[in-house]
Amino acid sequence: MTQIDNGTILYRDELIRKLIHLCSLSIPVVYYFISVNTAAAILAVLTFIALIIDLSRHFYPSAGKIFYKFFGFLLRTHEVDKKKKNLNGATYVLLSALISILIFPKVIFITAFSILIVSDSLAALIGRKFGENKFLLKSLEGTLTFFVSACIVVFFTPKVANFQVEFIIGFAGAFVGAIVENISFGLIDDNLSIPLSVGFTMWGMYLLLLPHLELTLPGVAG
């Protein structure tokens, strides 16, 4: 197999991973219509199941054999490290969603988590395919893709009162998320670092710029 063919296969696997990753966009969509308690309960169960399966592959060879047979091609190198026993990206997505839902107001969670799913996927695909210019730890092309796509996400996610400053708050979160995605490699899984950094940035700016605005969505379950 040539190096080009191998690269094509690796990119195909990355594409499949990100298409599956995009399915997680269902989390903020469903959460918009249900209460925080219901969402947290559902995610707690799913996260527990994911943790059990994920940890079992590390500590029980028979479970690992079955897991790798069906899902091995989706895992990245650090996710199959036998010494570090890292969690896989899907488990981190569920864990991140649960933590973020418990921390952030719904309006912030929906934007922050949607940015994670959409922009992280696009940044990875564009960065791998077209990334030629180094910026911090990754490529400039990938980071710009993250920021631009995250700004587009901000236009479509719900706002408390549709004040213009709310879009600026979202853009600030998008910028911080793009930088965090770039530097998260090898430090902390970006499925966790991105929504937390975007969420805290937005929350801080809401408190700074709109301190008296109640961060609830009118007509939506809390």
C-alpha positions in Angstrom: 0.0 0.0 0.0 1.4 3.4 -1.0 1.8 6.3 1.4 -0.9 8.2 -0.5 -3.3 5.3 -0.2 -2.6 5.1 3.5 -3.2 8.8 3.9 -6.5 8.4 2.1 -7.6 5.6 4.4 -6.6 7.7 7.5 -8.6 10.6 6.2 -11.6 8.4 5.4 -11.5 7.1 9.0 -11.4 10.7 10.3 -14.3 11.6 8.1 -16.3 8.7 9.5 -15.4 9.7 13.0 -16.6 13.3 12.4 -19.8 12.2 10.7 -20.6 10.2 13.8 -19.5 13.1 16.0 -22.0 15.3 14.2 -24.8 13.0 15.4 -24.1 14.4 18.9 -25.7 17.6 17.7 -28.9 15.9 18.7 -27.9 16.6 22.4 -28.3 20.4 22.3 -31.3 20.0 19.9 -33.2 17.6 22.3 -32.1 19.6 25.4 -33.8 22.7 24.0 -37.2 21.0 24.5 -36.7 19.2 27.8 -35.8 20.3 31.3 -32.3 20.3 32.8 -33.2 17.5 35.3 -34.5 15.3 32.5 -31.5 15.9 30.3 -29.1 15.4 33.2 -30.8 12.1 34.1 -30.6 10.8 30.6 -27.0 11.8 30.1 -26.0 10.4 33.5 -27.3 6.9 32.4 -25.7 7.1 29.0 -22.4 8.4 30.4 -22.3 5.6 33.0 -22.9 3.0 30.3 -20.2 4.5 28.1 -17.7 4.6 30.9 -18.3 0.9 31.8 -17.8 -0.1 28.1 -14.8 2.1 27.6 -13.0 1.0 30.8 -13.9 -2.6 30.2 -11.9 -2.6 26.9 -8.8 -1.6 28.9 -9.1 -4.1 31.8 -10.9 -7.1 30.3 -9.2 -8.5 27.2 -12.3 -10.4 26.0 -14.4 -7.2 26.2 -11.6 -5.3 24.4 -11.4 -7.9 21.6 -15.1 -7.4 20.9 -14.9 -3.6 21.2 -11.9 -3.2 18.9 -13.4 -5.6 16.3 -16.4 -3.3 15.7 -15.0 0.2 16.8 -11.3 -0.1 16.6 -11.0 1.8 13.3 -12.7 4.8 14.8 -10.2 5.2 17.6 -7.2 7.5 17.5 -3.7 6.5 18.5 -3.9 8.0 22.1 -7.2 6.3 22.6 -5.7 2.8 22.3 -2.7 3.5 24.5 -2.5 0.5 26.8 -0.5 2.3 29.4 -2.5 5.6 29.7 -5.9 3.9 29.3 -7.5 7.0 27.9 -11.2 7.3 27.3 -12.4 7.5 23.8 -13.9 10.6 22.2 -17.5 9.4 22.4 -17.3 8.9 26.1 -15.8 12.3 26.5 -18.6 13.8 24.5 -21.2 12.4 26.9 -19.2 13.2 30.0 -18.7 16.8 28.7 -22.4 17.2 27.9 -23.4 16.0 31.4 -20.9 18.3 33.1 -21.8 21.3 30.9 -25.5 20.9 31.4 -25.0 20.9 35.2 -22.9 24.0 35.1 -24.3 26.3 32.4 -27.6 28.0 31.7 -29.4 26.3 28.8 -28.9 29.2 26.4 -25.1 29.0 26.9 -24.9 25.2 26.8 -26.7 25.0 23.4 -24.3 27.4 21.8 -21.2 26.1 23.4 -22.0 22.4 22.7 -23.1 23.1 19.2 -19.8 24.9 18.5 -18.0 21.8 19.8 -19.8 19.4 17.5 -19.9 21.5 14.3 -16.7 23.5 14.5 -14.4 20.8 16.0 -15.5 18.4 13.2 -15.0 20.9 10.4 -11.6 22.2 11.8 -10.3 18.6 11.9 -11.4 17.8 8.4 -10.2 21.0 6.8 -7.0 21.1 8.9 -6.0 17.5 7.9 -6.8 18.0 4.2 -5.6 21.6 3.6 -3.6 22.6 6.7 -0.2 23.8 5.5 0.6 26.8 7.7 1.5 26.2 11.3 -0.3 28.2 14.0 0.4 27.4 17.7 0.1 23.6 17.9 -2.0 22.9 14.8 -2.8 24.5 11.5 -3.9 28.0 10.7 -6.5 26.7 8.2 -8.1 24.4 10.8 -8.2 27.1 13.4 -9.7 29.6 11.0 -12.3 27.0 10.0 -13.2 26.5 13.6 -13.7 30.2 14.3 -15.7 31.0 11.1 -17.9 28.0 11.5 -18.4 28.7 15.2 -19.5 32.3 14.3 -22.0 30.8 11.9 -23.3 28.5 14.6 -23.8 31.6 16.9 -26.2 33.1 14.3 -28.5 30.0 14.5 -28.4 29.2 18.2 -31.1 30.7 20.5 -30.6 34.0 22.3 -32.2 35.3 25.5 -33.5 38.6 24.0 -31.8 38.8 20.5 -29.7 41.8 21.6 -26.9 42.5 19.2 -24.4 42.2 22.1 -25.5 38.6 22.5 -23.9 37.8 19.1 -20.7 39.6 20.1 -20.7 37.4 23.3 -21.1 34.3 21.0 -18.3 35.5 18.7 -16.0 35.9 21.7 -16.8 32.4 22.8 -16.1 31.2 19.3 -12.7 32.9 19.3 -11.7 31.3 22.7 -13.0 27.9 21.5 -10.8 28.1 18.4 -7.7 28.8 20.4 -8.5 26.1 23.0 -9.1 23.6 20.2 -5.7 24.4 18.8 -3.8 24.0 22.0 -5.7 21.2 23.6 -3.8 18.5 21.8 -2.0 16.2 24.3 -3.2 18.2 27.3 -6.9 17.6 27.7 -9.5 16.1 25.4 -11.0 18.9 23.4 -14.5 17.4 23.7 -14.3 18.6 27.3 -12.1 21.7 27.0 -14.0 23.4 24.1 -17.5 23.5 25.6 -16.2 24.5 29.0 -14.0 27.3 27.6 -16.7 28.6 25.3 -19.3 28.3 28.0 -17.3 30.1 30.7 -16.3 32.9 28.2 -19.9 33.5 27.2 -21.1 33.4 30.8 -18.5 35.8 32.0 -19.3 38.2 29.1 -23.0 38.0 29.8 -22.3 39.0 33.4 -20.0 41.8 32.3 -22.1 43.2 29.4 -25.6 42.2 30.4 -25.5 41.8 34.2 -29.2 42.2 34.8 -30.3 39.9 32.0 -31.8 36.6 33.2 -30.2 33.8 31.3 -33.4 31.8 30.5 -35.1 31.1 27.2 -38.6 32.4 27.0 -41.2 29.6 26.6 -38.6 26.9 26.9 -38.4 24.3 29.7 -35.7 25.2 32.2 
